[in-house]
Amino acid sequence: MDLSWQLWALGAAVFAAATAVLSKLGLQGIDPNLATLLRTLVVAVVLLALLLLSGQLQLQPLQSLPRLSLLALALAGLATGLSWLCYVQALRLGPVAGVASLDKLSVLLVAVLGAVFLGESLSPAGWIGVLLMGAGAALVAWP
């Protein structure tokens, strides 16, 4: 069994946890919107440097890219920015564990949206797991 996607996903979870804690620390004495902008600039610079240094950036002329892909990526970028703005505001006001747990309700939303818009499906056990994650998020966020 190929576990490569699972390992990458676990890496994403570890870095997301670090992001939450470091963002909460970074909000001390800084406007949340400025903090988001600074964090975004670091992401862009580091990502560009890593991709260039590793030779893994394959540039293509924009006009050769599918329009639907460009639109979807632009909307995904917009959603990411809005998500980050909401996240730092929540971190400013609430406990990091509660904020992160509610943020993980995205797992439930992704499962539903993936089924509706992408035709993906989960097993019954998978749906139970997603619902339990949602319940767990609620239990952490609302004592």
Disulfide bonds with the S-S distance in Angstrom:
none
